[in-house]
Amino acid sequence: MVEVTKGIFEASKDIYSNNKGSILRTIVYTIGHFAIAITVLMLIADVSFAVALTDAIVEPIANSVWYFILDKWWASKSKK
């Protein structure tokens, strides 16, 4: 079991090291998106904080995955 855990930890370190910039930009984008989505939903859709929070978490997670993929693709094209 220790070998599996060590392997997962090392793989995670490699993924982070190879994608540090994209991961950090994605995290900042996601946090900002949470705040913006909650505010907009509460002001425009007149929903409760709980509903706004749920939507603000689920939808940006999907967007964050999309952004990460887009950023990796964009960076690979701009290097050429």
PDB file as gemmi writes it, atoms N, CA and C in Angstrom:
CRYST1    1.000    1.000    1.000  90.00  90.00  90.00 P 1                      
ATOM      1  N   MET A   1       0.821  -1.198   0.000  1.00  0.00           N  
ATOM      2  CA  MET A   1       0.000   0.000   0.000  1.00  0.00           C  
ATOM      3  C   MET A   1       0.863   1.259   0.000  1.00  0.00           C  
ATOM      4  N   VAL A   2       1.984   1.233   0.690  1.00  0.00           N  
ATOM      5  CA  VAL A   2       2.877   2.381   0.756  1.00  0.00           C  
ATOM      6  C   VAL A   2       3.406   2.719  -0.634  1.00  0.00           C  
ATOM      7  N   GLU A   3       3.695   1.698  -1.436  1.00  0.00           N  
ATOM      8  CA  GLU A   3       4.202   1.932  -2.788  1.00  0.00           C  
ATOM      9  C   GLU A   3       3.169   2.635  -3.655  1.00  0.00           C  
ATOM     10  N   VAL A   4       1.911   2.248  -3.524  1.00  0.00           N  
ATOM     11  CA  VAL A   4       0.839   2.879  -4.294  1.00  0.00           C  
ATOM     12  C   VAL A   4       0.715   4.348  -3.909  1.00  0.00           C  
ATOM     13  N   THR A   5       0.699   4.608  -2.603  1.00  0.00           N  
ATOM     14  CA  THR A   5       0.589   5.986  -2.116  1.00  0.00           C  
ATOM     15  C   THR A   5       1.772   6.815  -2.580  1.00  0.00           C  
ATOM     16  N   LYS A   6       2.964   6.262  -2.490  1.00  0.00           N  
ATOM     17  CA  LYS A   6       4.168   6.974  -2.927  1.00  0.00           C  
ATOM     18  C   LYS A   6       4.105   7.247  -4.428  1.00  0.00           C  
ATOM     19  N   GLY A   7       3.615   6.284  -5.198  1.00  0.00           N  
ATOM     20  CA  GLY A   7       3.494   6.457  -6.638  1.00  0.00           C  
ATOM     21  C   GLY A   7       2.505   7.554  -7.003  1.00  0.00           C  
ATOM     22  N   ILE A   8       1.389   7.584  -6.299  1.00  0.00           N  
ATOM     23  CA  ILE A   8       0.378   8.615  -6.536  1.00  0.00           C  
ATOM     24  C   ILE A   8       0.935   9.989  -6.175  1.00  0.00           C  
ATOM     25  N   PHE A   9       1.642  10.073  -5.052  1.00  0.00           N  
ATOM     26  CA  PHE A   9       2.228  11.340  -4.614  1.00  0.00           C  
ATOM     27  C   PHE A   9       3.252  11.835  -5.628  1.00  0.00           C  
ATOM     28  N   GLU A  10       4.121  10.949  -6.092  1.00  0.00           N  
ATOM     29  CA  GLU A  10       5.136  11.331  -7.082  1.00  0.00           C  
ATOM     30  C   GLU A  10       4.498  11.741  -8.404  1.00  0.00           C  
ATOM     31  N   ALA A  11       3.472  11.023  -8.829  1.00  0.00           N  
ATOM     32  CA  ALA A  11       2.769  11.380 -10.071  1.00  0.00           C  
ATOM     33  C   ALA A  11       2.114  12.750  -9.931  1.00  0.00           C  
ATOM     34  N   SER A  12       1.523  13.011  -8.770  1.00  0.00           N  
ATOM     35  CA  SER A  12       0.897  14.311  -8.530  1.00  0.00           C  
ATOM     36  C   SER A  12       1.931  15.434  -8.568  1.00  0.00           C  
ATOM     37  N   LYS A  13       3.089  15.200  -7.974  1.00  0.00           N  
ATOM     38  CA  LYS A  13       4.156  16.199  -8.008  1.00  0.00           C  
ATOM     39  C   LYS A  13       4.594  16.471  -9.440  1.00  0.00           C  
ATOM     40  N   ASP A  14       4.719  15.424 -10.243  1.00  0.00           N  
ATOM     41  CA  ASP A  14       5.120  15.588 -11.640  1.00  0.00           C  
ATOM     42  C   ASP A  14       4.074  16.379 -12.423  1.00  0.00           C  
ATOM     43  N   ILE A  15       2.816  16.045 -12.217  1.00  0.00           N  
ATOM     44  CA  ILE A  15       1.734  16.763 -12.906  1.00  0.00           C  
ATOM     45  C   ILE A  15       1.765  18.239 -12.513  1.00  0.00           C  
ATOM     46  N   TYR A  16       1.903  18.512 -11.222  1.00  0.00           N  
ATOM     47  CA  TYR A  16       1.956  19.903 -10.768  1.00  0.00           C  
ATOM     48  C   TYR A  16       3.165  20.626 -11.339  1.00  0.00           C  
ATOM     49  N   SER A  17       4.322  19.999 -11.295  1.00  0.00           N  
ATOM     50  CA  SER A  17       5.546  20.633 -11.801  1.00  0.00           C  
ATOM     51  C   SER A  17       5.450  20.955 -13.282  1.00  0.00           C  
ATOM     52  N   ASN A  18       4.856  20.056 -14.047  1.00  0.00           N  
ATOM     53  CA  ASN A  18       4.764  20.242 -15.489  1.00  0.00           C  
ATOM     54  C   ASN A  18       3.641  21.192 -15.904  1.00  0.00           C  
ATOM     55  N   ASN A  19       2.719  21.488 -14.989  1.00  0.00           N  
ATOM     56  CA  ASN A  19       1.557  22.315 -15.323  1.00  0.00           C  
ATOM     57  C   ASN A  19       1.330  23.444 -14.334  1.00  0.00           C  
ATOM     58  N   LYS A  20       2.373  23.841 -13.617  1.00  0.00           N  
ATOM     59  CA  LYS A  20       2.241  24.801 -12.526  1.00  0.00           C  
ATOM     60  C   LYS A  20       1.515  26.083 -12.938  1.00  0.00           C  
ATOM     61  N   GLY A  21       1.929  26.694 -14.019  1.00  0.00           N  
ATOM     62  CA  GLY A  21       1.316  27.946 -14.459  1.00  0.00           C  
ATOM     63  C   GLY A  21      -0.158  27.785 -14.774  1.00  0.00           C  
ATOM     64  N   SER A  22      -0.496  26.751 -15.521  1.00  0.00           N  
ATOM     65  CA  SER A  22      -1.892  26.521 -15.882  1.00  0.00           C  
ATOM     66  C   SER A  22      -2.737  26.210 -14.658  1.00  0.00           C  
ATOM     67  N   ILE A  23      -2.214  25.434 -13.746  1.00  0.00           N  
ATOM     68  CA  ILE A  23      -2.974  25.075 -12.544  1.00  0.00           C  
ATOM     69  C   ILE A  23      -3.217  26.306 -11.677  1.00  0.00           C  
ATOM     70  N   LEU A  24      -2.208  27.145 -11.485  1.00  0.00           N  
ATOM     71  CA  LEU A  24      -2.387  28.341 -10.662  1.00  0.00           C  
ATOM     72  C   LEU A  24      -3.366  29.319 -11.301  1.00  0.00           C  
ATOM     73  N   ARG A  25      -3.271  29.535 -12.605  1.00  0.00           N  
ATOM     74  CA  ARG A  25      -4.222  30.412 -13.294  1.00  0.00           C  
ATOM     75  C   ARG A  25      -5.637  29.848 -13.191  1.00  0.00           C  
ATOM     76  N   THR A  26      -5.766  28.542 -13.298  1.00  0.00           N  
ATOM     77  CA  THR A  26      -7.073  27.897 -13.207  1.00  0.00           C  
ATOM     78  C   THR A  26      -7.673  28.089 -11.815  1.00  0.00           C  
ATOM     79  N   ILE A  27      -6.879  27.969 -10.773  1.00  0.00           N  
ATOM     80  CA  ILE A  27      -7.360  28.152  -9.403  1.00  0.00           C  
ATOM     81  C   ILE A  27      -7.832  29.591  -9.182  1.00  0.00           C  
ATOM     82  N   VAL A  28      -7.038  30.570  -9.628  1.00  0.00           N  
ATOM     83  CA  VAL A  28      -7.416  31.979  -9.478  1.00  0.00           C  
ATOM     84  C   VAL A  28      -8.709  32.264 -10.242  1.00  0.00           C  
ATOM     85  N   TYR A  29      -8.795  31.765 -11.458  1.00  0.00           N  
ATOM     86  CA  TYR A  29      -9.996  31.932 -12.280  1.00  0.00           C  
ATOM     87  C   TYR A  29     -11.212  31.339 -11.566  1.00  0.00           C  
ATOM     88  N   THR A  30     -11.062  30.159 -10.995  1.00  0.00           N  
ATOM     89  CA  THR A  30     -12.168  29.462 -10.343  1.00  0.00           C  
ATOM     90  C   THR A  30     -12.668  30.229  -9.127  1.00  0.00           C  
ATOM     91  N   ILE A  31     -11.786  30.719  -8.308  1.00  0.00           N  
ATOM     92  CA  ILE A  31     -12.179  31.480  -7.118  1.00  0.00           C  
ATOM     93  C   ILE A  31     -12.933  32.748  -7.523  1.00  0.00           C  
ATOM     94  N   GLY A  32     -12.413  33.455  -8.511  1.00  0.00           N  
ATOM     95  CA  GLY A  32     -13.100  34.647  -9.001  1.00  0.00           C  
ATOM     96  C   GLY A  32     -14.467  34.315  -9.568  1.00  0.00           C  
ATOM     97  N   HIS A  33     -14.532  33.208 -10.271  1.00  0.00           N  
ATOM     98  CA  HIS A  33     -15.800  32.800 -10.871  1.00  0.00           C  
ATOM     99  C   HIS A  33     -16.831  32.470  -9.799  1.00  0.00           C  
ATOM    100  N   PHE A  34     -16.421  31.825  -8.712  1.00  0.00           N  
ATOM    101  CA  PHE A  34     -17.343  31.540  -7.607  1.00  0.00           C  
ATOM    102  C   PHE A  34     -17.980  32.843  -7.112  1.00  0.00           C  
ATOM    103  N   ALA A  35     -17.152  33.819  -6.811  1.00  0.00           N  
ATOM    104  CA  ALA A  35     -17.645  35.089  -6.257  1.00  0.00           C  
ATOM    105  C   ALA A  35     -18.562  35.812  -7.236  1.00  0.00           C  
ATOM    106  N   ILE A  36     -18.161  35.869  -8.497  1.00  0.00           N  
ATOM    107  CA  ILE A  36     -18.969  36.552  -9.509  1.00  0.00           C  
ATOM    108  C   ILE A  36     -20.300  35.838  -9.704  1.00  0.00           C  
ATOM    109  N   ALA A  37     -20.274  34.527  -9.803  1.00  0.00           N  
ATOM    110  CA  ALA A  37     -21.503  33.764 -10.042  1.00  0.00           C  
ATOM    111  C   ALA A  37     -22.498  33.911  -8.893  1.00  0.00           C  
ATOM    112  N   ILE A  38     -22.021  33.855  -7.664  1.00  0.00           N  
ATOM    113  CA  ILE A  38     -22.917  34.021  -6.512  1.00  0.00           C  
ATOM    114  C   ILE A  38     -23.563  35.402  -6.549  1.00  0.00           C  
ATOM    115  N   THR A  39     -22.756  36.419  -6.774  1.00  0.00           N  
ATOM    116  CA  THR A  39     -23.259  37.794  -6.799  1.00  0.00           C  
ATOM    117  C   THR A  39     -24.293  37.996  -7.899  1.00  0.00           C  
ATOM    118  N   VAL A  40     -23.964  37.552  -9.102  1.00  0.00           N  
ATOM    119  CA  VAL A  40     -24.875  37.734 -10.235  1.00  0.00           C  
ATOM    120  C   VAL A  40     -26.178  36.975 -10.024  1.00  0.00           C  
ATOM    121  N   LEU A  41     -26.083  35.739  -9.592  1.00  0.00           N  
ATOM    122  CA  LEU A  41     -27.307  34.959  -9.378  1.00  0.00           C  
ATOM    123  C   LEU A  41     -28.204  35.575  -8.312  1.00  0.00           C  
ATOM    124  N   MET A  42     -27.609  36.047  -7.238  1.00  0.00           N  
ATOM    125  CA  MET A  42     -28.421  36.637  -6.170  1.00  0.00           C  
ATOM    126  C   MET A  42     -29.055  37.953  -6.616  1.00  0.00           C  
ATOM    127  N   LEU A  43     -28.338  38.744  -7.421  1.00  0.00           N  
ATOM    128  CA  LEU A  43     -28.861  40.035  -7.851  1.00  0.00           C  
ATOM    129  C   LEU A  43     -29.832  39.925  -9.021  1.00  0.00           C  
ATOM    130  N   ILE A  44     -29.517  39.107  -9.990  1.00  0.00           N  
ATOM    131  CA  ILE A  44     -30.316  39.055 -11.213  1.00  0.00           C  
ATOM    132  C   ILE A  44     -31.427  38.005 -11.137  1.00  0.00           C  
ATOM    133  N   ALA A  45     -31.083  36.813 -10.675  1.00  0.00           N  
ATOM    134  CA  ALA A  45     -32.078  35.736 -10.645  1.00  0.00           C  
ATOM    135  C   ALA A  45     -32.879  35.728  -9.348  1.00  0.00           C  
ATOM    136  N   ASP A  46     -32.450  36.530  -8.390  1.00  0.00           N  
ATOM    137  CA  ASP A  46     -33.144  36.634  -7.104  1.00  0.00           C  
ATOM    138  C   ASP A  46     -33.321  35.261  -6.447  1.00  0.00           C  
ATOM    139  N   VAL A  47     -32.239  34.509  -6.401  1.00  0.00           N  
ATOM    140  CA  VAL A  47     -32.267  33.198  -5.751  1.00  0.00           C  
ATOM    141  C   VAL A  47     -31.601  33.304  -4.384  1.00  0.00           C  
ATOM    142  N   SER A  48     -31.831  32.301  -3.565  1.00  0.00           N  
ATOM    143  CA  SER A  48     -31.226  32.297  -2.232  1.00  0.00           C  
ATOM    144  C   SER A  48     -29.717  32.073  -2.336  1.00  0.00           C  
ATOM    145  N   PHE A  49     -29.053  32.402  -1.238  1.00  0.00           N  
ATOM    146  CA  PHE A  49     -27.599  32.201  -1.197  1.00  0.00           C  
ATOM    147  C   PHE A  49     -27.247  30.735  -1.414  1.00  0.00           C  
ATOM    148  N   ALA A  50     -28.018  29.816  -0.831  1.00  0.00           N  
ATOM    149  CA  ALA A  50     -27.732  28.377  -0.960  1.00  0.00           C  
ATOM    150  C   ALA A  50     -27.814  27.923  -2.416  1.00  0.00           C  
ATOM    151  N   VAL A  51     -28.836  28.370  -3.131  1.00  0.00           N  
ATOM    152  CA  VAL A  51     -28.981  28.010  -4.539  1.00  0.00           C  
ATOM    153  C   VAL A  51     -27.852  28.644  -5.351  1.00  0.00           C  
ATOM    154  N   ALA A  52     -27.573  29.909  -5.094  1.00  0.00           N  
ATOM    155  CA  ALA A  52     -26.498  30.598  -5.807  1.00  0.00           C  
ATOM    156  C   ALA A  52     -25.152  29.926  -5.553  1.00  0.00           C  
ATOM    157  N   LEU A  53     -24.901  29.542  -4.310  1.00  0.00           N  
ATOM    158  CA  LEU A  53     -23.649  28.878  -3.962  1.00  0.00           C  
ATOM    159  C   LEU A  53     -23.517  27.539  -4.669  1.00  0.00           C  
ATOM    160  N   THR A  54     -24.584  26.769  -4.699  1.00  0.00           N  
ATOM    161  CA  THR A  54     -24.552  25.466  -5.380  1.00  0.00           C  
ATOM    162  C   THR A  54     -24.228  25.643  -6.856  1.00  0.00           C  
ATOM    163  N   ASP A  55     -24.934  26.543  -7.517  1.00  0.00           N  
ATOM    164  CA  ASP A  55     -24.666  26.789  -8.937  1.00  0.00           C  
ATOM    165  C   ASP A  55     -23.277  27.373  -9.139  1.00  0.00           C  
ATOM    166  N   ALA A  56     -22.873  28.241  -8.234  1.00  0.00           N  
ATOM    167  CA  ALA A  56     -21.570  28.888  -8.368  1.00  0.00           C  
ATOM    168  C   ALA A  56     -20.411  27.915  -8.180  1.00  0.00           C  
ATOM    169  N   ILE A  57     -20.649  26.811  -7.542  1.00  0.00           N  
ATOM    170  CA  ILE A  57     -19.598  25.802  -7.374  1.00  0.00           C  
ATOM    171  C   ILE A  57     -19.602  24.808  -8.532  1.00  0.00           C  
ATOM    172  N   VAL A  58     -20.759  24.315  -8.892  1.00  0.00           N  
ATOM    173  CA  VAL A  58     -20.851  23.277  -9.924  1.00  0.00           C  
ATOM    174  C   VAL A  58     -20.450  23.808 -11.300  1.00  0.00           C  
ATOM    175  N   GLU A  59     -21.016  24.914 -11.698  1.00  0.00           N  
ATOM    176  CA  GLU A  59     -20.764  25.442 -13.041  1.00  0.00           C  
ATOM    177  C   GLU A  59     -19.309  25.871 -13.256  1.00  0.00           C  
ATOM    178  N   PRO A  60     -18.667  26.567 -12.316  1.00  0.00           N  
ATOM    179  CA  PRO A  60     -17.265  26.923 -12.531  1.00  0.00           C  
ATOM    180  C   PRO A  60     -16.302  25.731 -12.540  1.00  0.00           C  
ATOM    181  N   ILE A  61     -16.646  24.679 -11.828  1.00  0.00           N  
ATOM    182  CA  ILE A  61     -15.785  23.498 -11.884  1.00  0.00           C  
ATOM    183  C   ILE A  61     -15.744  22.968 -13.314  1.00  0.00           C  
ATOM    184  N   ALA A  62     -16.903  22.910 -13.946  1.00  0.00           N  
ATOM    185  CA  ALA A  62     -16.945  22.489 -15.350  1.00  0.00           C  
ATOM    186  C   ALA A  62     -16.171  23.475 -16.224  1.00  0.00           C  
ATOM    187  N   ASN A  63     -16.343  24.770 -15.968  1.00  0.00           N  
ATOM    188  CA  ASN A  63     -15.599  25.779 -16.725  1.00  0.00           C  
ATOM    189  C   ASN A  63     -14.096  25.693 -16.478  1.00  0.00           C  
ATOM    190  N   SER A  64     -13.710  25.369 -15.263  1.00  0.00           N  
ATOM    191  CA  SER A  64     -12.287  25.272 -14.936  1.00  0.00           C  
ATOM    192  C   SER A  64     -11.611  24.139 -15.697  1.00  0.00           C  
ATOM    193  N   VAL A  65     -12.313  23.023 -15.803  1.00  0.00           N  
ATOM    194  CA  VAL A  65     -11.773  21.906 -16.585  1.00  0.00           C  
ATOM    195  C   VAL A  65     -11.610  22.351 -18.040  1.00  0.00           C  
ATOM    196  N   TRP A  66     -12.635  23.020 -18.562  1.00  0.00           N  
ATOM    197  CA  TRP A  66     -12.569  23.527 -19.935  1.00  0.00           C  
ATOM    198  C   TRP A  66     -11.412  24.516 -20.094  1.00  0.00           C  
ATOM    199  N   TYR A  67     -11.252  25.449 -19.136  1.00  0.00           N  
ATOM    200  CA  TYR A  67     -10.180  26.433 -19.210  1.00  0.00           C  
ATOM    201  C   TYR A  67      -8.808  25.768 -19.190  1.00  0.00           C  
ATOM    202  N   PHE A  68      -8.634  24.786 -18.333  1.00  0.00           N  
ATOM    203  CA  PHE A  68      -7.348  24.086 -18.254  1.00  0.00           C  
ATOM    204  C   PHE A  68      -7.010  23.442 -19.593  1.00  0.00           C  
ATOM    205  N   ILE A  69      -7.979  22.775 -20.196  1.00  0.00           N  
ATOM    206  CA  ILE A  69      -7.760  22.143 -21.503  1.00  0.00           C  
ATOM    207  C   ILE A  69      -7.442  23.205 -22.548  1.00  0.00           C  
ATOM    208  N   LEU A  70      -8.219  24.281 -22.561  1.00  0.00           N  
ATOM    209  CA  LEU A  70      -7.986  25.363 -23.518  1.00  0.00           C  
ATOM    210  C   LEU A  70      -6.614  25.986 -23.320  1.00  0.00           C  
ATOM    211  N   ASP A  71      -6.230  26.240 -22.071  1.00  0.00           N  
ATOM    212  CA  ASP A  71      -4.932  26.847 -21.783  1.00  0.00           C  
ATOM    213  C   ASP A  71      -3.786  25.952 -22.224  1.00  0.00           C  
ATOM    214  N   LYS A  72      -3.899  24.666 -21.971  1.00  0.00           N  
ATOM    215  CA  LYS A  72      -2.846  23.735 -22.406  1.00  0.00           C  
ATOM    216  C   LYS A  72      -2.754  23.712 -23.927  1.00  0.00           C  
ATOM    217  N   TRP A  73      -3.886  23.691 -24.613  1.00  0.00           N  
ATOM    218  CA  TRP A  73      -3.890  23.693 -26.074  1.00  0.00           C  
ATOM    219  C   TRP A  73      -3.304  25.001 -26.589  1.00  0.00           C  
ATOM    220  N   TRP A  74      -3.732  26.129 -26.018  1.00  0.00           N  
ATOM    221  CA  TRP A  74      -3.270  27.454 -26.448  1.00  0.00           C  
ATOM    222  C   TRP A  74      -1.756  27.577 -26.262  1.00  0.00           C  
ATOM    223  N   ALA A  75      -1.278  27.151 -25.103  1.00  0.00           N  
ATOM    224  CA  ALA A  75       0.158  27.239 -24.822  1.00  0.00           C  
ATOM    225  C   ALA A  75       0.955  26.364 -25.791  1.00  0.00           C  
ATOM    226  N   SER A  76       0.428  25.216 -26.155  1.00  0.00           N  
ATOM    227  CA  SER A  76       1.146  24.345 -27.086  1.00  0.00           C  
ATOM    228  C   SER A  76       1.200  24.966 -28.473  1.00  0.00           C  
ATOM    229  N   LYS A  77       0.196  25.726 -28.870  1.00  0.00           N  
ATOM    230  CA  LYS A  77       0.182  26.389 -30.180  1.00  0.00           C  
ATOM    231  C   LYS A  77       1.048  27.629 -30.204  1.00  0.00           C  
ATOM    232  N   SER A  78       1.141  28.339 -29.091  1.00  0.00           N  
ATOM    233  CA  SER A  78       1.904  29.589 -29.062  1.00  0.00           C  
ATOM    234  C   SER A  78       3.413  29.352 -28.974  1.00  0.00           C  
ATOM    235  N   LYS A  79       3.823  28.168 -28.587  1.00  0.00           N  
ATOM    236  CA  LYS A  79       5.253  27.863 -28.508  1.00  0.00           C  
ATOM    237  C   LYS A  79       5.854  27.624 -29.885  1.00  0.00           C  
ATOM    238  N   LYS A  80       5.002  27.290 -30.854  1.00  0.00           N  
ATOM    239  CA  LYS A  80       5.506  26.938 -32.197  1.00  0.00           C  
ATOM    240  C   LYS A  80       5.753  28.151 -33.033  1.00  0.00           C  
TER     241      LYS A  80                                                      
END                                                                             
